[in-house]
Amino acid sequence: MLRHLRPFVILFMCLFFVSGCFYPGDAESDDHRGHPQAEQLQSVQTAVEEYQSAHGVPPIDDFEGDTNLYERYQVDFQALIPGYMQEAPASSFENGGNYHYTLINVEEDPEVRVIDAMQLQEARDFERDIREYERANEFPPIEDMIGPGVFSLDYERLGYDEQPTVESPYFATSLPLYLDENGEVIIDYSSDLNRILQEGDPEIEDEDDIRSILTDEFAVAPVLSRPYTIENGEPAFTDKRD
């Protein structure tokens, strides 16, 4: 596992904003490093809706065309402050917190979610190690292709004692890091997706991309992910791209 200090382990959470059990603990325990509280998410949701009603478009930062789906539509708090909210939530990266606020379903009905900034940093640290290896050896230490455009790496050649992972934002487990065909690190959410499939009866909107079952249940979006389909009852990488 990547060895970086994390101030918390995200526990199983329940959605939606009207729920009082969104995260364990009460609002008074929240600080600049804590989980987003339901009230914070709702305040951003309200501000986004009011802004879109006034301007016809949601308040999002500029992004590159190849940006990962769940990083693509990050909330532009500069557009919201002070007209639609007084300040960014304490849990937001812009205010010293550990979360980027982002939007899903932008073209239909934008909904606020968050992505874990520390998860992003851990993946980027691993990607930096891969780049250093490439500079010395020309190519990354590819071990095997585990799905369309997804590759496992010989982590020992990168100086790791075990498979690099990040903590799941959904369950008390670790998620492996892999490399895609563009040389970018991705997080494998197969175990989280499989748990939801096995323990419940989620509504699957797109069989070529089942990641929505995560954002339907949780406020945290699966950052650095690839689309998944279902094969033999289990999640599997697909050749679909964001």
C-alpha positions as CSV (number, residue, x, y, z in Angstrom):
1,M,0.0,0.0,0.0
2,L,1.2,3.5,-0.7
3,R,2.6,4.9,2.5
4,H,1.1,8.3,2.9
5,L,-0.4,9.8,5.9
6,R,-4.2,9.8,5.8
7,P,-6.2,11.5,8.5
8,F,-9.1,9.2,8.3
9,V,-10.6,6.0,6.9
10,I,-13.9,6.6,5.2
11,L,-16.5,4.4,6.5
12,F,-19.7,3.0,4.9
13,M,-21.9,6.0,4.1
14,C,-25.5,6.5,3.1
15,L,-26.9,9.0,0.7
16,F,-28.9,11.4,0.1
17,F,-28.9,14.9,1.4
18,V,-32.1,14.5,3.2
19,S,-30.6,11.7,5.3
20,G,-29.3,12.2,8.7
21,C,-26.9,9.3,8.4
22,F,-24.8,10.6,5.5
23,Y,-21.6,10.3,7.5
24,P,-20.9,9.0,11.0
25,G,-20.6,11.6,13.7
26,D,-22.3,15.0,13.9
27,A,-21.6,18.3,12.2
28,E,-19.8,19.7,15.3
29,S,-17.0,17.2,14.8
30,D,-16.3,18.3,11.2
31,D,-13.3,20.5,10.5
32,H,-11.1,21.4,7.5
33,R,-9.9,17.9,7.2
34,G,-13.2,16.1,7.9
35,H,-15.8,14.4,5.8
36,P,-18.2,16.7,3.9
37,Q,-21.4,17.0,6.0
38,A,-24.8,16.6,4.4
39,E,-25.5,20.3,5.0
40,Q,-22.3,21.3,3.1
41,L,-23.3,19.1,0.1
42,Q,-26.8,20.5,0.2
43,S,-25.6,24.1,0.3
44,V,-23.4,23.5,-2.8
45,Q,-26.3,21.7,-4.5
46,T,-28.6,24.7,-3.9
47,A,-26.0,27.2,-5.1
48,V,-25.3,25.2,-8.2
49,E,-29.1,25.0,-9.0
50,E,-29.6,28.7,-8.4
51,Y,-26.5,29.6,-10.6
52,Q,-27.7,27.4,-13.4
53,S,-31.2,28.9,-13.3
54,A,-29.7,32.4,-13.6
55,H,-27.0,31.6,-16.2
56,G,-28.2,28.6,-18.1
57,V,-25.1,26.6,-17.5
58,P,-23.6,25.0,-14.3
59,P,-20.7,26.7,-12.5
60,I,-17.7,24.5,-13.5
61,D,-14.0,25.0,-14.0
62,D,-12.3,24.7,-17.4
63,F,-11.1,21.2,-18.2
64,E,-9.2,19.3,-20.9
65,G,-11.1,17.1,-23.3
66,D,-9.5,13.9,-22.1
67,T,-10.1,14.6,-18.4
68,N,-11.5,11.7,-16.4
69,L,-15.3,11.8,-16.2
70,Y,-15.5,12.4,-12.5
71,E,-12.8,15.1,-12.5
72,R,-14.2,16.8,-15.5
73,Y,-17.0,19.0,-14.0
74,Q,-15.5,20.4,-10.9
75,V,-17.4,23.1,-9.2
76,D,-16.1,26.6,-9.7
77,F,-16.6,28.2,-6.3
78,Q,-15.3,31.6,-7.6
79,A,-18.4,31.7,-9.7
80,L,-20.6,31.0,-6.7
81,I,-19.0,33.3,-4.1
82,P,-20.4,35.6,-2.9
83,G,-23.6,35.7,-5.0
84,Y,-24.8,32.2,-4.2
85,M,-22.8,31.2,-1.1
86,Q,-20.6,33.0,1.4
87,E,-17.6,30.7,1.2
88,A,-16.6,27.2,0.0
89,P,-17.3,24.4,2.5
90,A,-14.7,23.6,5.1
91,S,-14.3,20.2,3.5
92,S,-13.5,21.6,0.1
93,F,-10.0,21.6,-1.3
94,E,-10.4,25.3,-1.9
95,N,-10.9,25.9,1.8
96,G,-8.2,23.6,3.0
97,G,-10.2,20.4,3.1
98,N,-9.6,17.0,1.5
99,Y,-12.3,17.0,-1.2
100,H,-12.9,18.5,-4.6
101,Y,-16.6,19.2,-5.3
102,T,-17.7,17.9,-8.7
103,L,-20.9,17.4,-10.7
104,I,-22.4,14.4,-12.3
105,N,-25.3,14.2,-14.8
106,V,-24.3,17.6,-16.0
107,E,-26.2,17.5,-19.2
108,E,-29.5,16.4,-17.6
109,D,-29.8,17.3,-13.9
110,P,-26.5,18.2,-12.3
111,E,-25.9,16.6,-8.9
112,V,-23.1,17.4,-6.4
113,R,-20.6,14.7,-5.5
114,V,-17.0,14.9,-4.1
115,I,-13.7,13.3,-5.0
116,D,-11.0,12.5,-2.5
117,A,-8.0,14.8,-3.1
118,M,-5.7,12.5,-1.0
119,Q,-6.7,9.5,-3.2
120,L,-5.7,11.6,-6.2
121,Q,-2.4,12.5,-4.6
122,E,-1.5,8.9,-3.8
123,A,-2.2,7.9,-7.4
124,R,-0.1,10.7,-8.7
125,D,2.8,9.8,-6.4
126,F,2.7,6.3,-7.9
127,E,2.5,7.8,-11.4
128,R,5.6,9.9,-10.6
129,D,7.5,6.7,-9.6
130,I,6.5,5.1,-12.9
131,R,7.7,8.2,-14.8
132,E,11.1,8.0,-13.0
133,Y,11.4,4.4,-14.0
134,E,10.6,5.2,-17.6
135,R,13.2,7.9,-17.8
136,A,15.8,5.3,-16.7
137,N,14.4,2.3,-18.6
138,E,12.5,3.8,-21.5
139,F,9.3,1.7,-20.9
140,P,7.1,1.1,-17.8
141,P,7.5,-2.3,-16.2
142,I,4.3,-3.8,-17.7
143,E,3.4,-7.2,-16.2
144,D,0.1,-8.2,-17.7
145,M,-3.0,-6.9,-19.5
146,I,-5.9,-7.4,-17.1
147,G,-8.6,-5.7,-19.3
148,P,-9.0,-3.6,-22.4
149,G,-6.2,-1.0,-22.2
150,V,-5.5,-1.8,-18.5
151,F,-2.2,-3.1,-17.3
152,S,-0.7,-4.4,-14.1
153,L,2.9,-3.5,-13.3
154,D,5.8,-5.3,-11.8
155,Y,5.7,-3.3,-8.6
156,E,9.0,-4.7,-7.3
157,R,10.9,-3.2,-10.2
158,L,9.4,0.1,-9.1
159,G,10.7,-0.3,-5.6
160,Y,7.5,-1.5,-3.9
161,D,7.3,-4.4,-1.5
162,E,3.6,-5.0,-2.4
163,Q,0.9,-4.1,-4.8
164,P,0.3,-0.3,-4.7
165,T,-3.2,0.5,-3.5
166,V,-5.3,3.3,-2.1
167,E,-8.0,3.1,0.5
168,S,-11.6,2.7,-0.8
169,P,-13.8,5.7,-0.2
170,Y,-16.7,3.3,0.2
171,F,-15.7,0.2,2.2
172,A,-12.9,-0.8,4.6
173,T,-10.7,-2.2,1.9
174,S,-7.9,-1.4,-0.5
175,L,-8.1,-0.8,-4.2
176,P,-5.2,-1.7,-6.6
177,L,-3.6,0.8,-8.9
178,Y,-3.0,0.0,-12.5
179,L,-1.8,1.7,-15.7
180,D,-3.9,2.5,-18.7
181,E,-2.9,2.7,-22.4
182,N,-2.3,6.4,-22.1
183,G,0.3,5.8,-19.3
184,E,-2.0,7.2,-16.6
185,V,-2.6,5.5,-13.3
186,I,-6.2,4.3,-12.6
187,I,-7.9,3.0,-9.5
188,D,-9.7,-0.4,-9.8
189,Y,-13.1,-0.3,-8.1
190,S,-14.0,-3.8,-9.0
191,S,-14.3,-5.0,-5.4
192,D,-16.5,-2.1,-4.4
193,L,-18.8,-2.6,-7.4
194,N,-19.0,-6.3,-6.8
195,R,-20.0,-5.8,-3.2
196,I,-22.9,-3.6,-4.2
197,L,-23.9,-6.0,-6.9
198,Q,-23.8,-9.0,-4.5
199,E,-25.4,-7.3,-1.5
200,G,-28.2,-5.4,-3.2
201,D,-30.2,-5.0,-6.3
202,P,-28.9,-1.7,-7.7
203,E,-30.5,0.0,-10.7
204,I,-28.1,-0.2,-13.6
205,E,-28.7,2.7,-16.0
206,D,-26.0,1.7,-18.5
207,E,-24.8,-1.9,-18.8
208,D,-21.6,-0.6,-20.6
209,D,-20.8,1.6,-17.6
210,I,-22.0,0.5,-14.2
211,R,-20.1,3.1,-12.1
212,S,-23.3,4.9,-11.5
213,I,-24.2,2.4,-8.9
214,L,-21.5,4.0,-6.7
215,T,-22.6,7.5,-7.2
216,D,-26.3,6.5,-6.7
217,E,-25.4,5.2,-3.2
218,F,-22.5,7.4,-2.1
219,A,-21.5,11.1,-2.2
220,V,-17.9,10.2,-3.2
221,A,-17.4,9.7,-6.9
222,P,-15.0,7.0,-8.2
223,V,-12.1,9.2,-9.4
224,L,-9.5,7.9,-11.8
225,S,-11.8,5.1,-12.8
226,R,-12.6,3.3,-16.1
227,P,-16.0,2.2,-17.3
228,Y,-17.0,-1.3,-16.1
229,T,-19.5,-3.8,-17.5
230,I,-20.8,-7.0,-16.0
231,E,-19.4,-10.4,-17.1
232,N,-20.5,-13.6,-15.5
233,G,-22.1,-11.6,-12.7
234,E,-19.0,-9.7,-11.8
235,P,-17.6,-6.2,-12.7
236,A,-15.1,-6.2,-15.6
237,F,-13.3,-3.5,-17.5
238,T,-14.9,-2.6,-20.8
239,D,-13.4,-1.0,-23.9
240,K,-15.7,2.0,-23.5
241,R,-14.0,5.3,-22.7
242,D,-15.1,8.4,-20.9
